[in-house]
């Protein structure tokens, strides 16, 4: 089945089986491996992407459901020249990642969070990020990174989609 959507500002046309997940289509058919598959049940948040500016578990969404939509993956956060998005820089500066497995979903969720709350307090960040599981950091450094990015006045555009 033919599906067309925009990924990180680029128009994409894929031929997929109707049962293929968006995560598998992004990773295997389009070569964007930053969207990680953890639990494949929508619980861990590692596969979170933005679909029309809303966070979605890509392991639970069929690729055909993205028809005509705009999808932003972690690869879409950095600038074309490779300059990291300010949230990515904050995660590095505040040690918000260790193994990196959850990081793509955390970053995408954090982009959405900062669009909704320009200056969130720690409690708001923890509540909004609670759908993303990290087994390494203990979350404190992730909260620090998001709060630092917010306090630095980050306007979290989502890369090329302007999202």
Buried (B, 14 or more C-beta within 10 A) or exposed (E): EEBEBBBBBEEBEBEBEEEBBBBBBBBBBBEBBBBBBBEBEBBBBBBBBBBBBEBBBBBBBBBBBBEEBBBBBBBBBBEEEEEEBBBBBBBEEBEBBBEEBBBBBBBBBBBBBBBEBEEBEEEBBBEBBEBBBBEBBEBEBBBBBBBBBBEEEBEBBBBBBEB
